[in-house]
Amino acid sequence: MGVPTVIAAAWLVSAGLIAASGGHNRATAAGELKCAKGQTPAVIAGRARCLAVGQRCKNADDRLYHRYRFHCVNGRLARRHPIPLQHPLGVRLVNGQGEFFDRKSGARFVPRGATYLRRGTVVVPGDASVFFGKTFVVGAYDSARAEAALTQMESYGFNTVKIFIDGICKSGCLGDRLGFGELSAAYVQNLVDFLKRAKAHHLYVVLTNDGVPANTSYQDAVRAASPTFAGSNAGFLSPAGVNGSAQFWRAFVGTLKDRGAPLDAIAAYEIASEAWYQVHVAPFSLNAGTVTPANGKTYDLTSYDDLVRMMDDGFVYFADTVRAAIKSVDPTALVSMGFFAPVSGQDRYLVTTGVLGRSSLDFVDFHHYPGVPPSFQEAMQLFGLPPQTAKPVVMGEYGAFKFAYPTAESGAAALTDWEHKSCAYGYDGWLMWTWDTEEGAEGEAPLWNAMSQGGTIAQALSPKTRPDPCA
């Protein structure tokens, strides 16, 4: 004997397997509410509520509010969606050469500045201690020190500062499985504080990272890549790795918006500080068969040409996928990707032809240093950088090692010469490594920073001293 229809339906509704009878029950529940004057009775996600402008809401429930003529905007109820934020900086093509420009004035913009970085010992998952960046780690962020540095940058006439997202530590970094979007609210608030301070000092901020943060499902996704993809290759080639990065950046940018970050202070999101492949691990080490990475194309592992194509196509697919995720939350943002000039003996390989010519990236960031291999010309060949590119190109990291330049003055001369050499290859901006970082790991080769020896290098690179690095 079958279960009576009425009882079966009631059980299915209680189990959540079917919806209750249309809008009638929802309307009845809302109609039974007694709301204050100016509030609207509603049922949102099964709960009866009295809606009013300014109340907290979940962005994910935005469509549920539409029937009551409300919108969930940045975590608060509003009667209409605001005009989407227009980031002040854009990119354009002028006579075949990409460049930055100020969207309001139309004037060309040239990013010039440095990386602001605090370093120290952090505990990573597994309880090992490592020396790494910790600028915004909860309990370590020094807002007064950041304020002093930003004040100095502004006084020298710089307009851009790069910062790193701290993601590797066990606690106190960005990742937090218990946080909204698996991101730490306290950590994000430190970032918001810095962004507000930078904006007050007329400095744009480039946000970059060294991979998706620990203690998150985003990192789990990258690590869940199949054995076909290992090491850094997993993040750029595997479906799980690319998807994990896209999900992270979408959540991160959305969280910045929800926390009231001044997004107009952000020059760009750099989705990888330094991207490279490792050829001594899978899939490049497999030496036989075929492989199909995240882009869905199949490559012959015995063909050198196919391996190079996979590297090139892989970066393009990663860049396009992650950029699209960011643009879904912040439509006018600029998105970049960084690359370090490979050094002989390191298992770091890259192909940048595709990111320069075929990717949707807004600009590309290359890192290379004077006084150490490779030479400037060798670096240009390794990057495959032609004299003219449709995308702007910045030198987002360059510095002076003390073993190569014994004084800050000699370091300053090398860096100004390095800038000038890059002009022949269409570089559109320069961000020195670093502004005032003195912290170093044991055995690490020290570098001069912009404020070394009384700000010698800051003065030499200052836009007030050298308005045009190419002159």
Secondary structure, DSSP 8 states (H G I E B T S, - for coil): ----HHHHHHHHHHHTSS--SHHHHHHHHHHT----TT-EEEEETTEEEEE-TT-B--GGGHHHHHTTT-EEETTEEESS-------SEEEEEETTEEEEEETTT--EE--EEEE---EEEEE-TTS-EEEEE-TT-TTT--HHHHHHHHHHHHHHT--EEEEE----SSSSSSB-TTSGGGB-HHHHHHHHHHHHHHHHTT-EEEEE-SSS-SSSHHHHHHHT--TTS-THHHHHHSHHHHHHHHHHHHHHHHHHHHTT--GGGEEEEES-SS--B-TTSTTTT--SSEE--TTS--EETT-HHHHHHHHHHHHHHHHHHHHHHHHTTSTT--EEEEEE---TTSS-B---HHHHHTS--SEEEEE--TTSSS-HHHHHHHHT--S--SS-EEEEE--EETTT-SSHHHHHHHHHHHHHHHGGGTEEEEEES-SS-----TT---EE-TTHHHHHHHHHH-TTT-S-TT-
